[in-house]
Amino acid sequence: MQTLKPKYLYSRNPFFIVSVLWMILFSFKASGQQDDLPVYSRPSYKVYKSVAAALANADSAYILDLSGKKLTQIPPGVYKLPNLLVLDLSRNKIKVLPDSIAMLSSLEELDLSSNKLSAVPAAIGSFKWLKKLSLNRNTLSNLPPEIGNLSALEVLELWDNELEDLPDEILNLKNLKILELRGILFSEEQHLKFKEMVPGARVFLSPSCNCKM
C-alpha cells in the first residue's frame, strides 16, 4: 500500500487548515493592539516609607510610599520634596485632593487608589511628566477636562468608580497605552467610543450594560 506523504495529509486535514487560519487571525489582531509596546514601570530607587525619612534626604527622595497609613489628607511635608517621582497614597482615607498637588511637578507616578475621592481637581492636568495615574476604587462620577493635558501619560487606571462617562479631552492622551475601566457600568456605545478615543491603547472594560448614555 502506498504511504501518503505528510504534505498531502496536512493540505487535506480540516483541523490543520482551521488552526492555520486562527494563527493568522490572532497574529493580525495582536499586532493591531500593539501589545509589544513598552509600558511604564516604576523606577528602582530607594523607597521611603515616611515623610520624615524622605525629608532627611529631600534632594534624593524619589519614591515615597505612604500607602495604608489611614491618612485623611496629604501630609504638608510631601510638598517639600522637589525631586519626587513616585507618590503612593493608596489605601488611605483621603476625601479631597487639593490644588497644591500641582507643586509636585516632577511626578511620574501618582497612586490614589482605594481612597474616598469623589472628585479630581483641575490641577491634575499640570503634571507634564506624569506617566501613570491610578484612581481605582474611589467614588468618582466624572473627570475634569484637564485630564487631557497629561501629554506623557501612558497608564490611566480608573476601575471600580462611579463614572458616567469620560471627557472628550481623553482624545489628547496620545501616549496612552493602558486605559483601565473595569468594574464600571458603561453602555456598548460608550465601549466603542472609548476605544475610538484612544486607538493606540489597550482598553479594559467590564461587560456592557443596557443603560442609556
Backbone as a chain_set.jsonl record, in Angstrom:
{"seq": "MQTLKPKYLYSRNPFFIVSVLWMILFSFKASGQQDDLPVYSRPSYKVYKSVAAALANADSAYILDLSGKKLTQIPPGVYKLPNLLVLDLSRNKIKVLPDSIAMLSSLEELDLSSNKLSAVPAAIGSFKWLKKLSLNRNTLSNLPPEIGNLSALEVLELWDNELEDLPDEILNLKNLKILELRGILFSEEQHLKFKEMVPGARVFLSPSCNCKM", "coords": {"N": [[0.844, -1.204, 0.0], [0.519, 2.179, -0.839], [2.145, 4.821, 0.837], [0.83, 7.764, 2.168], [2.044, 11.021, 1.614], [3.322, 13.369, 4.024], [2.801, 16.04, 3.335], [0.475, 15.894, 1.816], [-1.352, 14.983, 3.697], [-1.493, 17.166, 5.526], [-2.447, 19.204, 3.888], [-5.053, 18.413, 3.316], [-6.268, 18.101, 5.73], [-8.831, 19.194, 7.705], [-8.744, 20.224, 10.334], [-6.122, 21.1, 10.568], [-6.048, 23.134, 8.644], [-7.927, 24.973, 9.678], [-6.621, 25.611, 12.06], [-4.34, 26.955, 11.156], [-5.525, 29.19, 9.974], [-6.629, 30.429, 12.245], [-4.288, 31.075, 13.614], [-3.159, 32.979, 11.917], [-5.146, 34.972, 12.019], [-5.074, 35.629, 14.767], [-2.466, 36.624, 15.014], [-2.628, 38.917, 13.428], [-4.535, 40.405, 14.87], [-3.217, 40.787, 17.319], [-1.005, 42.324, 16.567], [-2.308, 44.602, 15.784], [-3.236, 45.579, 18.188], [-0.958, 46.46, 19.369], [0.523, 45.195, 21.428], [3.163, 44.8, 22.009], [4.381, 47.114, 22.709], [6.396, 49.019, 24.946], [5.502, 49.588, 28.359], [5.047, 51.936, 30.985], [7.044, 51.467, 33.902], [7.675, 51.359, 37.395], [10.416, 53.285, 38.616], [13.62, 52.141, 39.899], [14.488, 53.205, 42.517], [15.497, 54.018, 45.918], [12.969, 53.325, 48.292], [11.083, 55.371, 50.257], [9.386, 55.244, 53.348], [8.228, 56.969, 55.083], [7.395, 60.402, 55.704], [9.151, 61.912, 57.225], [11.6, 60.49, 57.033], [12.064, 60.771, 54.31], [12.314, 63.556, 54.078], [14.691, 63.933, 55.391], [16.494, 63.313, 53.502], [15.975, 64.986, 51.311], [16.68, 65.912, 48.687], [17.369, 63.617, 47.334], [15.22, 61.979, 47.508], [13.152, 60.083, 45.81], [11.076, 58.273, 45.624], [8.162, 57.88, 47.418], [6.323, 56.067, 49.632], [3.358, 56.003, 51.036], [1.267, 54.352, 51.525], [-1.666, 52.809, 52.936], [-1.773, 54.063, 55.488], [-3.814, 55.278, 56.836], [-4.341, 57.939, 56.254], [-5.936, 61.112, 56.09], [-5.522, 63.324, 54.659], [-3.071, 64.82, 52.452], [0.135, 64.793, 53.752], [1.725, 67.833, 54.791], [4.523, 67.965, 54.571], [5.173, 66.526, 52.324], [5.144, 68.208, 50.144], [7.569, 69.395, 50.228], [9.429, 67.988, 48.902], [11.219, 68.221, 46.303], [12.127, 66.679, 44.143], [10.571, 64.461, 43.821], [9.433, 61.532, 42.297], [7.679, 59.39, 42.378], [4.67, 58.977, 44.045], [2.927, 57.283, 46.344], [-0.136, 56.974, 47.586], [-2.081, 55.194, 48.123], [-4.814, 53.204, 49.493], [-5.76, 54.737, 51.694], [-7.61, 57.295, 53.484], [-8.331, 59.564, 52.132], [-10.256, 62.303, 51.222], [-10.343, 64.642, 49.757], [-8.525, 66.013, 47.105], [-6.136, 68.368, 47.054], [-5.528, 71.534, 45.33], [-2.905, 72.163, 45.612], [-1.465, 69.933, 45.016], [-0.317, 70.216, 42.578], [2.154, 71.284, 42.999], [3.986, 69.289, 43.075], [5.637, 68.9, 40.724], [7.39, 67.213, 39.367], [6.476, 64.652, 39.306], [6.115, 61.306, 38.144], [4.566, 59.164, 38.612], [1.483, 58.732, 40.207], [-0.373, 57.459, 42.747], [-3.5, 57.024, 43.884], [-5.299, 55.166, 44.616], [-8.019, 53.365, 46.136], [-9.104, 55.231, 48.037], [-11.168, 57.896, 49.304], [-12.099, 59.607, 47.372], [-14.223, 61.826, 45.681], [-14.056, 63.544, 43.662], [-11.797, 65.013, 41.256], [-9.383, 67.528, 41.111], [-8.947, 70.341, 38.82], [-6.295, 70.897, 38.762], [-4.931, 68.567, 38.408], [-4.187, 68.342, 35.806], [-1.732, 69.538, 35.476], [0.573, 68.08, 35.495], [3.152, 67.531, 33.61], [4.973, 65.508, 33.226], [3.879, 63.195, 34.109], [3.346, 59.727, 34.02], [1.911, 57.566, 34.905], [-1.253, 57.253, 36.319], [-3.211, 56.402, 38.967], [-6.391, 55.84, 40.003], [-8.113, 54.055, 41.055], [-10.898, 52.419, 42.693], [-12.35, 54.534, 44.058], [-14.858, 57.058, 44.495], [-15.508, 58.383, 42.159], [-17.397, 60.319, 39.929], [-17.037, 61.727, 37.671], [-14.485, 63.104, 35.487], [-12.148, 65.824, 35.321], [-11.876, 68.043, 32.482], [-9.254, 68.795, 32.169], [-7.721, 66.572, 32.421], [-6.907, 65.782, 29.986], [-4.592, 67.158, 29.495], [-2.415, 65.753, 30.266], [0.076, 64.955, 28.776], [2.17, 63.095, 28.68], [1.18, 60.791, 29.708], [0.876, 57.304, 30.167], [-0.422, 55.199, 31.408], [-3.627, 54.905, 32.639], [-5.606, 54.356, 35.275], [-8.756, 53.517, 36.324], [-10.574, 51.8, 37.425], [-13.481, 50.422, 39.066], [-15.038, 52.701, 39.922], [-17.526, 55.349, 39.952], [-18.071, 56.39, 37.488], [-19.776, 58.112, 34.904], [-19.246, 58.768, 32.349], [-16.53, 59.577, 30.078], [-14.411, 62.43, 29.694], [-14.211, 64.321, 26.631], [-11.661, 65.19, 26.187], [-9.916, 63.146, 26.64], [-9.091, 62.259, 24.265], [-6.753, 63.598, 23.72], [-4.678, 62.267, 24.869], [-2.181, 61.079, 23.662], [-0.06, 59.345, 24.114], [-1.042, 57.302, 25.6], [-1.219, 53.97, 26.736], [-2.501, 52.066, 28.247], [-5.776, 51.853, 29.363], [-7.739, 51.544, 32.02], [-10.816, 50.422, 32.888], [-12.448, 48.658, 34.167], [-15.097, 47.227, 36.17], [-16.948, 49.235, 36.076], [-20.096, 50.358, 35.009], [-20.856, 50.705, 31.743], [-22.384, 51.612, 28.619], [-22.762, 49.731, 25.526], [-22.346, 51.432, 23.379], [-20.76, 53.391, 24.552], [-18.499, 51.866, 25.141], [-17.489, 51.408, 22.549], [-16.973, 54.044, 21.82], [-14.959, 54.841, 23.644], [-12.827, 53.2, 22.897], [-12.333, 54.161, 20.368], [-11.476, 56.701, 20.978], [-8.944, 56.411, 22.091], [-7.054, 54.986, 20.213], [-4.528, 53.807, 20.162], [-4.209, 52.495, 22.523], [-4.652, 49.85, 24.97], [-7.778, 48.989, 26.059], [-9.479, 48.22, 28.927], [-12.413, 46.724, 29.888], [-15.47, 46.066, 31.653], [-18.239, 43.767, 31.049], [-20.757, 45.248, 28.98], [-23.616, 47.32, 29.855], [-27.217, 47.633, 29.521], [-27.87, 50.197, 29.729], [-28.742, 53.652, 29.124], [-26.909, 56.217, 27.412]], "CA": [[0.0, 0.0, 0.0], [1.291, 3.413, -0.95], [2.045, 5.702, 2.016], [0.553, 9.154, 1.838], [3.072, 11.957, 2.044], [2.854, 14.308, 5.049], [2.289, 17.247, 2.712], [-0.884, 15.613, 1.386], [-2.182, 14.893, 4.886], [-1.683, 18.495, 6.076], [-3.215, 20.06, 2.994], [-6.444, 17.993, 3.297], [-6.77, 17.959, 7.088], [-9.597, 20.396, 8.059], [-8.284, 20.785, 11.597], [-4.863, 21.797, 10.302], [-6.361, 24.362, 7.908], [-8.561, 25.904, 10.621], [-5.605, 26.051, 13.012], [-3.502, 27.94, 10.475], [-6.317, 30.412, 9.83], [-6.725, 31.073, 13.561], [-2.977, 31.635, 13.926], [-3.01, 34.193, 11.113], [-6.066, 35.966, 12.563], [-4.583, 36.06, 16.067], [-1.274, 37.438, 14.804], [-3.066, 40.22, 12.923], [-5.202, 41.112, 15.95], [-2.23, 41.173, 18.32], [-0.205, 43.427, 16.06], [-3.169, 45.774, 15.757], [-3.366, 46.09, 19.544], [0.332, 46.988, 19.76], [0.838, 44.657, 22.743], [4.594, 44.728, 22.206], [4.888, 48.416, 23.097], [6.757, 49.087, 26.362], [4.612, 50.357, 29.217], [5.739, 52.499, 32.144], [7.252, 50.687, 35.117], [8.206, 52.195, 38.472], [11.879, 53.298, 38.688], [14.177, 51.344, 41.004], [15.198, 53.988, 43.518], [15.145, 53.7, 47.303], [11.592, 53.65, 48.64], [10.917, 55.927, 51.594], [8.096, 54.842, 53.907], [7.715, 58.023, 55.944], [7.743, 61.749, 55.261], [10.333, 62.329, 57.971], [12.788, 59.871, 56.442], [12.267, 61.364, 52.993], [12.779, 64.929, 54.26], [16.084, 63.881, 55.822], [17.283, 63.197, 52.268], [14.987, 65.564, 50.399], [17.138, 66.039, 47.303], [17.489, 62.294, 46.718], [13.997, 61.213, 47.775], [12.443, 59.978, 44.536], [9.881, 57.442, 45.78], [7.566, 57.949, 48.754], [5.205, 55.138, 49.748], [2.564, 56.261, 52.235], [0.058, 53.543, 51.389], [-2.19, 52.113, 54.102], [-1.442, 54.744, 56.743], [-5.041, 55.904, 57.339], [-4.25, 59.389, 56.067], [-7.143, 61.803, 55.627], [-5.049, 64.373, 53.768], [-1.669, 64.681, 52.09], [0.966, 65.479, 54.744], [2.368, 69.032, 54.24], [5.936, 67.737, 54.271], [5.33, 65.936, 50.99], [5.376, 69.281, 49.179], [8.948, 69.855, 50.38], [10.275, 67.007, 48.211], [11.194, 68.785, 44.953], [12.508, 65.723, 43.098], [9.746, 63.261, 43.954], [8.966, 60.942, 41.039], [6.574, 58.46, 42.66], [3.954, 59.2, 45.302], [1.919, 56.241, 46.546], [-1.062, 57.319, 48.666], [-3.18, 54.23, 48.038], [-5.348, 52.565, 50.696], [-5.904, 55.69, 52.784], [-8.973, 57.811, 53.648], [-8.287, 60.931, 51.611], [-11.513, 62.678, 50.578], [-10.15, 65.797, 48.877], [-7.198, 66.205, 46.53], [-6.014, 69.824, 46.971], [-4.849, 72.107, 44.163], [-1.468, 72.21, 45.9], [-0.821, 68.747, 44.454], [0.42, 70.663, 41.401], [3.509, 71.646, 43.402], [4.851, 68.125, 42.846], [5.685, 68.977, 39.257], [8.276, 66.199, 38.781], [5.879, 63.32, 39.438], [5.91, 60.398, 37.01], [3.513, 58.219, 39.019], [0.656, 59.137, 41.342], [-1.319, 56.385, 43.072], [-4.521, 57.427, 44.855], [-6.277, 54.083, 44.637], [-8.624, 52.956, 47.407], [-9.324, 56.339, 48.962], [-12.577, 58.296, 49.346], [-12.205, 60.756, 46.48], [-15.43, 61.936, 44.866], [-13.731, 64.458, 42.565], [-10.385, 65.285, 40.986], [-9.303, 68.947, 40.75], [-8.373, 70.699, 37.518], [-4.833, 70.942, 38.925], [-4.348, 67.287, 37.992], [-3.673, 68.488, 34.446], [-0.475, 70.282, 35.457], [1.725, 67.166, 35.531], [3.584, 67.286, 32.231], [5.836, 64.321, 33.167], [3.172, 62.056, 34.691], [3.196, 58.591, 33.116], [0.916, 56.631, 35.432], [-2.196, 57.819, 37.272], [-4.099, 55.351, 39.462], [-7.508, 56.378, 40.789], [-9.013, 52.929, 41.27], [-11.629, 52.227, 43.948], [-12.819, 55.742, 44.707], [-16.272, 57.255, 44.161], [-15.501, 59.42, 41.128], [-18.505, 60.283, 38.969], [-16.552, 62.364, 36.441], [-13.103, 63.567, 35.467], [-12.065, 67.168, 34.757], [-11.322, 68.057, 31.124], [-7.8, 69.0, 32.237], [-7.048, 65.275, 32.355], [-6.345, 65.695, 28.643], [-3.313, 67.865, 29.444], [-1.347, 64.844, 30.7], [0.592, 64.53, 27.466], [3.109, 61.973, 28.799], [0.505, 59.686, 30.399], [0.861, 56.002, 29.497], [-1.338, 54.293, 32.102], [-4.69, 55.574, 33.392], [-6.389, 53.316, 35.936], [-9.973, 54.105, 36.885], [-11.557, 50.754, 37.677], [-14.312, 50.415, 40.269], [-15.511, 54.027, 40.303], [-18.927, 55.569, 39.591], [-18.031, 57.25, 36.305], [-20.891, 58.033, 33.963], [-18.675, 58.946, 31.02], [-15.183, 60.142, 30.075], [-14.377, 63.695, 28.957], [-13.697, 64.231, 25.264], [-10.24, 65.524, 26.194], [-9.136, 61.905, 26.649], [-8.533, 62.173, 22.91], [-5.439, 64.232, 23.674], [-3.67, 61.41, 25.509], [-1.602, 60.375, 22.511], [0.91, 58.341, 24.558], [-1.708, 56.332, 26.464], [-1.098, 52.576, 26.313], [-3.458, 51.261, 29.01], [-6.91, 52.548, 29.977], [-8.396, 50.524, 32.84], [-12.166, 50.873, 33.226], [-13.258, 47.542, 34.649], [-15.871, 47.464, 37.375], [-17.81, 50.393, 35.865], [-21.131, 50.043, 34.036], [-20.97, 51.573, 30.579], [-23.151, 51.013, 27.523], [-21.977, 49.248, 24.397], [-21.957, 52.614, 22.602], [-19.63, 54.001, 25.248], [-17.351, 50.986, 24.915], [-16.96, 51.692, 21.219], [-16.458, 55.409, 21.813], [-13.704, 54.899, 24.382], [-11.785, 52.56, 22.095], [-12.018, 55.065, 19.259], [-10.801, 57.873, 21.526], [-7.533, 56.085, 22.335], [-6.824, 53.82, 19.345], [-3.233, 53.187, 20.404], [-4.169, 51.932, 23.878], [-5.484, 48.707, 25.326], [-8.856, 49.451, 26.928], [-10.029, 47.108, 29.687], [-13.791, 47.048, 30.234], [-16.368, 45.002, 32.074], [-19.352, 43.631, 30.091], [-21.589, 46.453, 28.882], [-24.987, 47.257, 30.357], [-28.221, 48.099, 28.57], [-28.234, 51.543, 30.152], [-28.645, 54.701, 28.12], [-25.804, 57.149, 27.603]], "C": [[0.875, 1.248, 0.0], [1.045, 4.307, 0.259], [1.822, 7.132, 1.573], [1.647, 10.05, 2.38], [2.501, 12.933, 3.073], [2.237, 15.558, 4.45], [0.832, 17.08, 2.323], [-1.826, 15.596, 2.582], [-2.491, 16.271, 5.443], [-2.605, 19.344, 5.222], [-4.687, 19.693, 2.967], [-7.064, 17.885, 4.685], [-7.498, 19.23, 7.509], [-9.098, 21.046, 9.343], [-7.018, 21.597, 11.405], [-5.13, 23.137, 9.621], [-6.968, 25.401, 8.837], [-7.538, 26.458, 11.601], [-4.732, 27.143, 12.417], [-4.235, 29.267, 10.345], [-6.424, 31.164, 11.15], [-5.403, 31.723, 13.945], [-2.751, 32.943, 13.184], [-3.875, 35.308, 11.675], [-5.569, 36.504, 13.881], [-3.375, 36.964, 15.931], [-1.647, 38.827, 14.34], [-3.69, 41.047, 14.03], [-4.196, 41.61, 16.977], [-1.4, 42.345, 17.849], [-1.019, 44.709, 16.032], [-3.318, 46.402, 17.124], [-2.062, 46.643, 20.086], [0.738, 46.516, 21.156], [2.335, 44.657, 23.036], [5.193, 46.068, 22.624], [5.243, 48.425, 24.583], [5.806, 49.99, 27.132], [5.401, 50.796, 30.449], [5.866, 51.486, 33.283], [7.961, 51.578, 36.134], [9.739, 52.142, 38.508], [12.387, 52.613, 39.949], [15.074, 52.177, 41.916], [14.791, 53.511, 44.911], [13.721, 54.169, 47.592], [11.535, 54.143, 50.086], [9.5, 55.64, 52.074], [7.512, 55.874, 54.864], [8.164, 59.372, 55.413], [9.014, 62.224, 55.944], [11.614, 61.767, 57.377], [13.099, 60.472, 55.078], [12.821, 62.78, 53.108], [14.233, 64.98, 54.717], [17.026, 63.756, 54.636], [16.465, 63.777, 51.11], [15.421, 65.597, 48.943], [17.243, 64.701, 46.581], [16.309, 61.391, 47.036], [13.144, 61.21, 46.515], [11.14, 59.179, 44.643], [9.412, 57.499, 47.226], [6.316, 57.083, 48.779], [4.51, 55.359, 51.093], [1.255, 55.476, 52.191], [-0.347, 52.917, 52.72], [-1.873, 52.747, 55.441], [-2.634, 55.509, 57.337], [-5.01, 57.425, 57.246], [-5.586, 59.953, 55.601], [-6.798, 62.984, 54.722], [-3.575, 64.131, 53.45], [-0.831, 65.443, 53.107], [1.698, 66.672, 54.119], [3.821, 68.826, 53.842], [6.188, 67.162, 52.892], [5.687, 67.007, 49.958], [6.785, 69.864, 49.263], [9.941, 68.889, 49.736], [10.292, 67.356, 46.727], [11.458, 67.792, 43.823], [11.678, 64.442, 43.113], [9.21, 62.805, 42.604], [7.727, 60.065, 41.232], [5.977, 58.779, 44.017], [2.816, 58.188, 45.386], [1.104, 56.578, 47.792], [-2.251, 56.355, 48.693], [-3.565, 53.688, 49.411], [-5.313, 53.491, 51.92], [-7.355, 56.163, 52.853], [-9.067, 59.259, 53.179], [-9.571, 61.229, 50.837], [-11.354, 63.79, 49.554], [-8.703, 65.845, 48.403], [-7.022, 67.705, 46.294], [-5.3, 70.284, 45.698], [-3.339, 72.147, 44.357], [-0.729, 70.975, 45.411], [0.026, 69.115, 43.247], [1.857, 71.066, 41.723], [4.485, 70.506, 43.15], [5.036, 67.926, 41.344], [6.546, 67.911, 38.591], [7.668, 64.801, 38.755], [5.761, 62.585, 38.103], [4.807, 59.39, 37.32], [2.803, 58.743, 40.254], [-0.4, 58.072, 41.561], [-2.23, 56.849, 44.202], [-5.621, 56.38, 44.942], [-6.777, 53.815, 46.047], [-8.599, 54.066, 48.446], [-10.817, 56.663, 48.951], [-12.812, 59.525, 48.478], [-13.504, 60.717, 45.684], [-15.202, 62.86, 43.669], [-12.216, 64.603, 42.441], [-10.283, 66.735, 40.525], [-8.68, 69.167, 39.376], [-6.848, 70.708, 37.564], [-4.165, 69.645, 38.511], [-3.717, 67.394, 36.609], [-2.331, 69.178, 34.347], [0.76, 69.392, 35.392], [2.19, 66.798, 34.121], [4.474, 66.057, 32.097], [5.11, 63.066, 33.634], [2.933, 60.952, 33.662], [2.159, 57.582, 33.59], [0.069, 57.322, 36.493], [-3.184, 56.729, 37.67], [-5.14, 55.965, 40.392], [-8.539, 55.294, 41.07], [-9.7, 52.992, 42.631], [-11.811, 53.522, 44.733], [-14.304, 55.866, 44.38], [-16.413, 58.36, 43.118], [-16.678, 59.249, 40.177], [-18.113, 60.95, 37.651], [-15.091, 62.735, 36.597], [-13.07, 64.967, 34.871], [-11.484, 67.121, 33.349], [-9.811, 68.237, 31.094], [-7.022, 67.697, 32.239], [-6.37, 65.101, 30.995], [-5.027, 66.41, 28.483], [-2.134, 66.977, 29.817], [-0.706, 64.188, 29.48], [1.543, 63.339, 27.534], [2.462, 60.711, 29.35], [0.46, 58.416, 29.549], [-0.161, 55.05, 30.101], [-2.333, 55.121, 32.909], [-5.608, 54.495, 33.951], [-7.554, 53.945, 36.684], [-10.974, 53.055, 37.353], [-12.25, 50.898, 39.039], [-14.569, 51.824, 40.806], [-16.98, 54.141, 39.898], [-19.036, 56.485, 38.377], [-19.234, 57.022, 35.403], [-20.41, 58.153, 32.526], [-17.231, 59.412, 31.177], [-15.197, 61.45, 29.294], [-13.767, 63.515, 27.572], [-12.198, 64.489, 25.194], [-9.332, 64.304, 26.323], [-8.482, 61.69, 25.277], [-7.11, 62.697, 22.825], [-4.327, 63.388, 24.276], [-3.026, 60.498, 24.465], [-0.616, 59.275, 22.909], [0.284, 57.247, 25.419], [-1.623, 54.924, 25.887], [-2.084, 51.664, 27.034], [-4.512, 52.177, 29.62], [-7.736, 51.497, 30.699], [-9.734, 51.058, 33.345], [-13.049, 49.742, 33.755], [-13.976, 47.889, 35.957], [-16.77, 48.684, 37.288], [-18.824, 50.037, 34.785], [-21.199, 51.111, 32.946], [-21.794, 50.849, 29.519], [-22.215, 50.532, 26.422], [-21.498, 50.41, 23.536], [-20.768, 53.313, 23.237], [-18.37, 53.168, 25.091], [-16.683, 51.318, 23.59], [-16.322, 53.077, 21.17], [-15.104, 55.497, 22.496], [-12.557, 54.304, 23.568], [-11.375, 53.427, 20.914], [-11.25, 56.289, 19.743], [-9.312, 57.633, 21.731], [-7.153, 54.849, 21.522], [-5.49, 53.12, 19.577], [-3.12, 52.508, 21.75], [-4.997, 50.661, 23.981], [-6.507, 49.187, 26.35], [-9.483, 48.237, 27.603], [-11.388, 47.51, 30.238], [-14.516, 45.822, 30.769], [-17.48, 44.872, 31.037], [-20.268, 44.846, 30.133], [-22.967, 46.212, 29.491], [-25.932, 47.726, 29.263], [-28.688, 49.509, 28.914], [-28.063, 52.531, 29.026], [-27.47, 55.614, 28.456], [-26.322, 58.444, 28.206]], "O": [[1.846, 1.345, 0.75], [-0.097, 4.53, 0.662], [2.533, 7.648, 0.711], [2.122, 9.847, 3.497], [1.324, 13.287, 3.002], [1.263, 16.088, 4.984], [0.036, 18.006, 2.477], [-2.942, 16.112, 2.517], [-3.637, 16.538, 5.803], [-3.431, 20.101, 5.733], [-5.516, 20.54, 2.636], [-8.257, 17.608, 4.808], [-6.852, 20.268, 7.66], [-9.033, 22.272, 9.438], [-6.855, 22.659, 12.007], [-4.522, 24.15, 9.968], [-6.584, 26.57, 8.802], [-7.578, 27.641, 11.938], [-4.419, 28.133, 13.079], [-3.66, 30.331, 10.571], [-6.324, 32.39, 11.18], [-5.393, 32.802, 14.537], [-2.219, 33.901, 13.746], [-3.425, 36.447, 11.802], [-5.626, 37.712, 14.112], [-3.261, 37.961, 16.644], [-1.065, 39.813, 14.793], [-3.425, 42.244, 14.139], [-4.309, 42.738, 17.456], [-1.114, 43.259, 18.622], [-0.472, 45.793, 16.236], [-3.506, 47.614, 17.235], [-2.052, 47.24, 21.162], [1.229, 47.299, 21.969], [2.736, 44.527, 24.193], [6.396, 46.15, 22.871], [4.486, 47.901, 25.399], [5.36, 51.02, 26.627], [6.313, 50.099, 30.893], [4.927, 50.75, 33.587], [8.751, 52.447, 35.766], [10.309, 51.053, 38.436], [11.67, 52.516, 40.945], [16.262, 51.893, 42.068], [13.868, 52.711, 45.066], [13.319, 55.261, 47.191], [11.894, 53.421, 51.016], [8.537, 55.771, 51.318], [6.42, 55.677, 55.397], [9.196, 59.473, 54.749], [9.859, 62.863, 55.318], [12.603, 62.486, 57.232], [14.265, 60.661, 54.73], [13.695, 63.171, 52.332], [14.931, 65.961, 54.458], [18.215, 64.057, 54.745], [16.29, 63.138, 50.072], [14.612, 65.336, 48.053], [17.209, 64.656, 45.351], [16.387, 60.176, 46.855], [12.495, 62.204, 46.19], [10.216, 59.38, 43.855], [10.172, 57.2, 48.147], [5.364, 57.333, 48.041], [5.011, 54.955, 52.143], [0.252, 55.902, 52.764], [0.503, 52.542, 53.528], [-1.72, 52.039, 56.436], [-2.454, 56.309, 58.255], [-5.597, 58.113, 58.082], [-6.283, 59.327, 54.802], [-7.679, 63.571, 54.095], [-2.915, 63.328, 54.11], [-1.061, 66.635, 53.31], [2.241, 66.541, 53.022], [4.301, 69.438, 52.888], [7.286, 67.293, 52.349], [6.437, 66.748, 49.017], [7.152, 70.726, 48.465], [11.143, 68.961, 49.991], [9.469, 66.847, 45.966], [11.063, 68.028, 42.68], [12.051, 63.451, 42.485], [8.611, 63.584, 41.863], [6.849, 60.005, 40.372], [6.689, 58.844, 45.02], [1.867, 58.231, 44.602], [1.6, 56.477, 48.914], [-3.306, 56.684, 49.235], [-2.774, 53.705, 50.354], [-4.903, 53.099, 53.012], [-8.242, 55.49, 52.328], [-9.79, 60.069, 53.758], [-9.93, 60.501, 49.912], [-12.125, 63.88, 48.599], [-7.772, 65.733, 49.201], [-7.687, 68.266, 45.423], [-4.565, 69.52, 45.073], [-2.583, 72.163, 43.386], [0.501, 70.961, 45.39], [0.981, 68.411, 42.921], [2.687, 71.177, 40.821], [5.688, 70.737, 43.024], [4.637, 66.906, 40.782], [6.453, 67.715, 37.379], [8.281, 63.868, 38.237], [5.366, 63.156, 37.086], [4.19, 58.831, 36.413], [3.44, 59.149, 41.226], [-1.221, 57.807, 40.683], [-1.785, 57.043, 45.333], [-6.754, 56.694, 45.307], [-6.056, 54.012, 47.025], [-8.142, 53.879, 49.573], [-11.638, 55.805, 48.626], [-13.63, 60.382, 48.813], [-13.844, 59.696, 45.085], [-16.044, 62.951, 42.775], [-11.466, 64.353, 43.385], [-11.024, 67.14, 39.63], [-7.984, 68.303, 38.842], [-6.187, 70.547, 36.538], [-2.955, 69.62, 38.284], [-2.815, 66.626, 36.276], [-1.831, 69.388, 33.242], [1.876, 69.892, 35.249], [1.673, 65.859, 33.517], [4.716, 65.596, 30.981], [5.673, 61.974, 33.563], [2.394, 61.197, 32.582], [1.595, 56.835, 32.79], [0.595, 57.9, 37.444], [-3.906, 56.196, 36.828], [-4.807, 56.534, 41.431], [-9.712, 55.593, 41.298], [-9.161, 53.542, 43.591], [-11.474, 53.601, 45.914], [-14.94, 54.874, 44.023], [-17.332, 59.176, 43.19], [-16.923, 58.151, 39.678], [-18.779, 60.76, 36.633], [-14.533, 62.687, 37.693], [-13.881, 65.278, 33.999], [-10.677, 66.242, 33.05], [-9.159, 67.877, 30.114], [-5.801, 67.703, 32.078], [-5.388, 64.37, 30.867], [-4.39, 66.29, 27.436], [-0.982, 67.393, 29.7], [-0.929, 63.01, 29.202], [1.708, 62.635, 26.537], [3.116, 59.672, 29.451], [0.065, 58.44, 28.384], [-0.708, 54.195, 29.404], [-1.945, 55.93, 33.752], [-6.3, 53.805, 33.202], [-7.369, 54.792, 37.558], [-12.12, 53.394, 37.649], [-11.687, 51.416, 40.004], [-14.349, 52.104, 41.984], [-17.606, 53.143, 39.542], [-19.984, 57.262, 38.258], [-19.652, 55.887, 35.171], [-21.079, 57.699, 31.598], [-16.765, 59.618, 32.298], [-15.935, 61.564, 28.315], [-12.909, 62.656, 27.37], [-11.536, 64.057, 24.25], [-8.12, 64.409, 26.14], [-7.454, 61.023, 25.161], [-6.346, 62.286, 21.952], [-3.156, 63.76, 24.2], [-3.304, 59.301, 24.407], [-0.362, 58.365, 22.12], [0.987, 56.365, 25.912], [-1.913, 54.703, 24.712], [-2.464, 50.617, 26.511], [-4.189, 53.149, 30.303], [-8.364, 50.652, 30.061], [-9.787, 52.013, 34.121], [-14.273, 49.872, 33.782], [-13.52, 48.727, 36.735], [-17.303, 49.133, 38.303], [-18.456, 49.474, 33.754], [-21.553, 52.263, 33.2], [-21.887, 49.621, 29.526], [-21.034, 50.879, 26.391], [-20.38, 50.385, 23.022], [-19.868, 53.777, 22.536], [-17.282, 53.719, 24.925], [-15.466, 51.488, 23.518], [-15.268, 53.265, 20.562], [-14.196, 56.154, 21.988], [-11.45, 54.843, 23.556], [-10.213, 53.429, 20.508], [-10.454, 56.854, 18.993], [-8.506, 58.548, 21.563], [-6.952, 53.775, 22.091], [-5.341, 51.952, 19.222], [-2.056, 51.995, 22.097], [-5.913, 50.426, 23.193], [-6.139, 49.731, 27.392], [-9.965, 47.328, 26.927], [-11.511, 48.5, 30.959], [-14.217, 44.69, 30.389], [-17.656, 45.775, 30.219], [-20.521, 45.404, 31.201], [-23.422, 45.076, 29.626], [-25.493, 48.166, 28.2], [-29.741, 49.962, 28.466], [-27.32, 52.278, 28.077], [-27.087, 55.766, 29.616], [-25.544, 59.367, 28.447]]}, "num_chains": 1, "name": "protein.A"}
